[in-house]
């Protein structure tokens, strides 16, 4: 297992948000975590990236306790893209992507030829070579998100954690970002764990969905196994019809109304 949680308890000020979770992420998977607001999705990613210390239980990275691994080594193994990250004023696209090389920097901080080559490759993969000298402030939302993903690519970490990578994007740019994420998984072999609110995107682009409810795993499996009327009722409190998109080979749902109405 690449990442494994054993009886994991996570929370803030001693109050649990995730309570007694067992979860394993295997090498090469593309896993999407879904659930209602406040169920612990982002909290779980923060803990997996070692940005949040567990209240109890264990998190393992490649079979080793995460808390015992150095920050630099974790950064070489795991890249984390949080919701709505901020960038210093005036940063260009290339300067942002170069930040992904920080875990490999020497004491001088100077980029090597290999660092520059990796940055070039990440910019090309995200279709940003022609924008590399533009400041981040001049980009559209979709372009900015691709720049952040390129930074994660430049980090060369085999595990990528994305917290709502399509937030605030229109449908066109959402699909661009999701196509890039899927490419990183299928063509570049990255293990990806992401949080999404769009359940139809989760079903279309993921191989596995983990649905959380009140800090615990409610369902875990293929999109067909997880995206069901019962899950939508129990987890999201909605009544919905679940159909199958034969062209994409995945389920999708059509909401009917609130289950609490």
VEXLOBA-385478 format. One line per 4 residues: for each residue z, x, y of C-alpha. Coordinates in nm, 4 decimals. Layout:
N
Z X Y ~ ...
END
This chain:
261
0.0000 0.0000 0.0000 ~ -0.0781 0.1187 0.3532 ~ 0.1908 -0.0939 0.5205 ~ 0.4703 -0.2690 0.3379
0.7553 -0.4834 0.4693 ~ 1.0576 -0.5382 0.2487 ~ 1.3128 -0.8026 0.3454 ~ 1.2184 -0.7300 0.7060
1.4247 -0.8756 0.9896 ~ 1.2911 -0.8426 1.3451 ~ 1.4170 -0.9830 1.6712 ~ 1.5490 -0.9271 2.0196
1.9096 -0.8874 2.1361 ~ 2.0220 -0.9342 1.7781 ~ 1.8507 -1.2735 1.7399 ~ 1.6007 -1.2772 1.4489
1.2404 -1.3845 1.5030 ~ 1.1175 -1.2570 1.1661 ~ 1.3797 -1.3185 0.8986 ~ 1.3589 -1.1627 0.5521
0.9822 -1.1052 0.5335 ~ 0.8041 -0.9360 0.2434 ~ 0.4421 -0.8426 0.3176 ~ 0.1981 -0.5776 0.1944
-0.1254 -0.4595 0.3569 ~ -0.3655 -0.2780 0.1259 ~ -0.6074 -0.0017 0.2175 ~ -0.9368 -0.1309 0.3583
-0.8224 -0.4885 0.4179 ~ -0.9013 -0.7016 0.7215 ~ -0.6017 -0.9310 0.7586 ~ -0.5460 -1.1922 1.0283
-0.1995 -1.3222 1.1093 ~ -0.1860 -1.6776 1.2439 ~ 0.0882 -1.9172 1.3419 ~ 0.2301 -2.1254 1.6226
0.3617 -1.9666 1.9410 ~ 0.6933 -1.7931 1.8892 ~ 0.6651 -1.7573 1.5117 ~ 0.6746 -1.3756 1.5235
0.3086 -1.2664 1.5053 ~ 0.3140 -1.0187 1.7942 ~ 0.6658 -0.9104 1.7044 ~ 0.5438 -0.8127 1.3578
0.2585 -0.6016 1.4979 ~ 0.4973 -0.4285 1.7388 ~ 0.7185 -0.3327 1.4472 ~ 0.4223 -0.2125 1.2381
0.3236 0.0176 1.5267 ~ 0.6853 0.1400 1.5568 ~ 0.7222 -0.0100 1.9038 ~ 1.0078 -0.2293 1.7798
1.2948 -0.1191 1.5580 ~ 1.3838 -0.3613 1.2754 ~ 1.7217 -0.5312 1.2784 ~ 1.7297 -0.4990 0.8996
1.5024 -0.4363 0.6044 ~ 1.2372 -0.1712 0.5634 ~ 0.8872 -0.0978 0.6906 ~ 0.6859 0.1563 0.4921
0.3725 0.3435 0.6001 ~ 0.1866 0.4987 0.3075 ~ 0.5020 0.4575 0.1016 ~ 0.7283 0.6363 0.3527
0.9893 0.4718 0.5760 ~ 0.8214 0.4218 0.9119 ~ 1.1317 0.5120 1.1137 ~ 1.1385 0.8573 0.9502
0.7850 0.9550 1.0536 ~ 0.7256 1.1422 1.3786 ~ 0.5670 0.9640 1.6732 ~ 0.2636 1.1941 1.6675
0.2042 1.1387 1.2969 ~ 0.2355 0.7614 1.3344 ~ -0.0160 0.7760 1.6208 ~ -0.2589 0.9590 1.3949
-0.2206 0.6923 1.1279 ~ -0.1871 0.3704 1.3317 ~ -0.3591 0.2555 1.6528 ~ -0.2117 -0.0469 1.8306
-0.3910 -0.2576 2.0909 ~ -0.1464 -0.4953 2.2558 ~ -0.2191 -0.8150 2.4455 ~ -0.3572 -0.7614 2.7973
-0.2963 -0.3841 2.8155 ~ -0.2862 -0.2272 3.1603 ~ -0.4815 0.0763 3.2768 ~ -0.4041 0.3160 3.5642
-0.6021 0.2376 3.8829 ~ -0.9328 0.4190 3.9095 ~ -0.9622 0.5081 3.5414 ~ -1.3199 0.5257 3.4174
-1.4238 0.3948 3.0779 ~ -1.4561 0.7477 2.9438 ~ -1.1145 0.8495 3.0775 ~ -0.9594 0.5514 2.9017
-1.1294 0.6271 2.5708 ~ -1.0200 0.9911 2.5983 ~ -0.6596 0.8702 2.5864 ~ -0.7203 0.7993 2.2189
-0.7261 1.1754 2.1587 ~ -0.3673 1.2183 2.2801 ~ -0.2190 1.2442 1.9269 ~ -0.4391 1.5499 1.8644
-0.3963 1.7245 2.2006 ~ -0.2724 2.0807 2.2301 ~ 0.0177 2.1695 2.4585 ~ -0.2326 2.2221 2.7422
-0.3743 1.8714 2.7024 ~ -0.7310 2.0041 2.7290 ~ -1.0010 1.8268 2.5252 ~ -1.1820 2.0297 2.2617
-1.5485 2.0038 2.1722 ~ -1.4518 1.7901 1.8737 ~ -1.2464 1.5602 2.0989 ~ -1.5481 1.5079 2.3242
-1.7718 1.4399 2.0249 ~ -1.5292 1.1805 1.8899 ~ -1.5124 1.0116 2.2311 ~ -1.8938 1.0053 2.2490
-1.9090 0.8448 1.9050 ~ -1.6488 0.5824 1.9980 ~ -1.8348 0.4944 2.3188 ~ -2.1589 0.4590 2.1234
-1.9946 0.2397 1.8560 ~ -1.8668 0.0042 2.1272 ~ -2.2045 0.0067 2.3092 ~ -2.0470 0.1625 2.6198
-2.2327 0.4908 2.6629 ~ -2.4188 0.3551 2.9644 ~ -2.0926 0.2405 3.1245 ~ -1.8756 0.5452 3.0595
-1.8605 0.6522 3.4264 ~ -1.7770 0.3081 3.5610 ~ -1.4185 0.2294 3.6531 ~ -1.2394 -0.0203 3.4307
-1.1877 -0.2517 3.7279 ~ -1.5648 -0.3096 3.7549 ~ -1.6068 -0.4315 3.3958 ~ -1.6176 -0.7850 3.2657
-1.3404 -0.9031 3.0356 ~ -1.5513 -0.8462 2.7257 ~ -1.6534 -0.4980 2.8384 ~ -1.2924 -0.4046 2.9101
-1.1859 -0.5206 2.5675 ~ -1.4614 -0.3147 2.4042 ~ -1.3386 -0.0130 2.6018 ~ -0.9862 -0.0595 2.4658
-1.1242 -0.0909 2.1135 ~ -1.3281 0.2264 2.1690 ~ -1.0042 0.4025 2.2657 ~ -0.8514 0.2871 1.9364
-1.1591 0.4177 1.7547 ~ -1.1277 0.7552 1.9282 ~ -0.7732 0.7774 1.7955 ~ -0.9312 0.8067 1.4476
-0.6390 0.6207 1.2955 ~ -0.7187 0.4613 0.9588 ~ -0.5026 0.1579 1.0455 ~ -0.5807 -0.0581 1.3491
-0.3481 -0.3279 1.4819 ~ -0.5027 -0.5744 1.7293 ~ -0.2908 -0.8352 1.9069 ~ -0.5179 -1.1143 2.0289
-0.8298 -0.9017 2.0922 ~ -1.0270 -1.2055 2.2185 ~ -0.7713 -1.3318 2.4721 ~ -0.9258 -1.4701 2.7942
-1.2836 -1.4044 2.6747 ~ -1.5658 -1.6583 2.6703 ~ -1.7235 -1.7466 2.3354 ~ -2.0082 -1.4955 2.3689
-1.7745 -1.2044 2.4342 ~ -1.5312 -1.3250 2.1687 ~ -1.8078 -1.2984 1.9095 ~ -1.9095 -0.9537 2.0372
-1.5552 -0.8275 1.9958 ~ -1.5117 -0.9896 1.6548 ~ -1.8407 -0.8412 1.5328 ~ -1.7187 -0.4976 1.6457
-1.3868 -0.5446 1.4664 ~ -1.5623 -0.6467 1.1456 ~ -1.7981 -0.3482 1.1740 ~ -1.5014 -0.1119 1.2026
-1.3630 -0.2578 0.8823 ~ -1.6777 -0.2820 0.6725 ~ -1.8789 0.0157 0.7915 ~ -1.6057 0.2553 0.9040
-1.3449 0.1708 0.6436 ~ -1.0605 0.0959 0.8825 ~ -0.7687 -0.1144 0.7625 ~ -0.7245 -0.3848 1.0257
-0.4397 -0.6253 1.0927 ~ -0.4940 -0.8596 1.3850 ~ -0.3329 -1.1624 1.5437 ~ -0.5624 -1.4485 1.6416
-0.5078 -1.7955 1.7813 ~ -0.8607 -1.9102 1.6966 ~ -0.8313 -2.0225 1.3348 ~ -1.2058 -2.0619 1.2920
-1.2572 -1.6986 1.3987 ~ -0.9819 -1.6000 1.1557 ~ -1.1557 -1.7811 0.8708 ~ -1.4988 -1.6436 0.9567
-1.4160 -1.2781 1.0128 ~ -1.1172 -1.2148 0.7850 ~ -1.0918 -1.1541 0.4156 ~ -0.7269 -1.2561 0.4139
-0.5118 -1.4788 0.6331 ~ -0.1337 -1.4724 0.6580 ~ 0.0145 -1.7866 0.8137 ~ 0.3657 -1.7575 0.9568
0.6090 -2.0409 1.0077 ~ 0.9514 -1.9965 1.1665 ~ 0.9605 -1.6241 1.0984 ~ 0.8528 -1.6371 0.7357
0.5259 -1.6237 0.5429 ~ 0.4121 -1.9812 0.4820 ~ 0.0786 -1.8971 0.3162 ~ -0.1054 -1.5765 0.2275
-0.4515 -1.5543 0.0763 ~ -0.8223 -1.6052 0.1287 ~ -0.9418 -1.8238 0.4171 ~ -1.0249 -2.0975 0.1668
-0.6738 -2.0877 0.0242 ~ -0.4893 -2.0785 0.3577 ~ -0.6928 -2.2948 0.5967 ~ -0.5991 -2.6365 0.4565
-0.4986 -2.9697 0.6090 ~ -0.1457 -2.9182 0.4743 ~ -0.1116 -2.5767 0.6436 ~ -0.2454 -2.7113 0.9722
0.0037 -2.9972 0.9552 ~ 0.3051 -2.7866 0.8577 ~ 0.2398 -2.4784 1.0722 ~ 0.0536 -2.6125 1.3768
0.1670 -2.9765 1.3720 ~ -0.1881 -3.1130 1.3839 ~ -0.3948 -3.3425 1.1665 ~ -0.7351 -3.1941 1.0924
-1.0335 -3.2065 0.8626 ~ -1.1341 -2.8845 0.6894 ~ -1.5020 -2.8381 0.6123 ~ -1.7129 -2.5518 0.4787
-1.9724 -2.3607 0.6795 ~ -2.2311 -2.2832 0.4145 ~ -2.4258 -2.0520 0.6442 ~ -2.1241 -1.8276 0.7143
-1.9634 -1.8894 0.3766 ~ -1.6238 -1.9826 0.5171 ~ -1.4093 -2.2873 0.5965 ~ -1.3595 -2.4287 0.9434
-1.1456 -2.7062 1.0811 ~ -1.1972 -2.9996 1.3153 ~ -0.8787 -3.1231 1.4835 ~ -0.8063 -3.4956 1.4753
-0.4834 -3.5112 1.6704 ~ -0.1195 -3.4183 1.6827 ~ 0.0735 -3.4710 1.3614 ~ 0.3727 -3.5675 1.5753
0.1917 -3.8494 1.7551
END
